[in-house]
Amino acid sequence: MENDEKEAGKKRPNAGYELSKQDNDQSREGLVFHYSRERRLAKAPIEVQKLYSNEQQKSRFGLFSALVADRPRRFLFITVILLCIAVISLSRLGYLDSTYYLDGNKIEIRGTIYEGETIIVLIKNAQKADAYTGTVDIAVSEPIQEDLESPVWTHRIFFTVEDEEVYRFAVPFNSGHLLMVLQNDTSQVQLKFKAD
């Protein structure tokens, strides 16, 4: 009996809690809220306030607007556009292309160094039906250095009526940079190229 009286005198720690679900209005009456969304948004930056306000209209998704949505994306977009313009300009001016034209013939020149000699590959493509056919004189030399005479190596090839022709020849220079002149009866092409 004494135990029953002791147990009756002791209260459970959660005796004041209601364990069943109450209506929302009744359960909030005794609660104190320390968080106020309105007060937090009043201190937030303007962009965040616009996100939560009803003033901002939902914009339609567009590729361009996604590319320039914020400052880093705008900077990256402008950089890509400028690089594209630079590459197109350099290729139009001939700095990135090894293609040259001689009286209706498109000429590509490549070179490689093998055992102290430079092997040059010249590819001719006829661009027109009346493209030049006949002899083409070639002169090759190393870039001119001060107070030194640069030897000139000459060669002659013949363009035929074939649409595509490949000419290979070796020049006695082991320099990676070479100067070359292609000349026929009416015109000539001067070029610089680098052998790989």
Summary of the structure (lengths in Angstrom):
residues: 196
radius of gyration: 41.4
end to end distance: 106.6
largest distance: 132.4
contacts: 404
relative contact order: 0.11
helix: 28%
strand: 32%
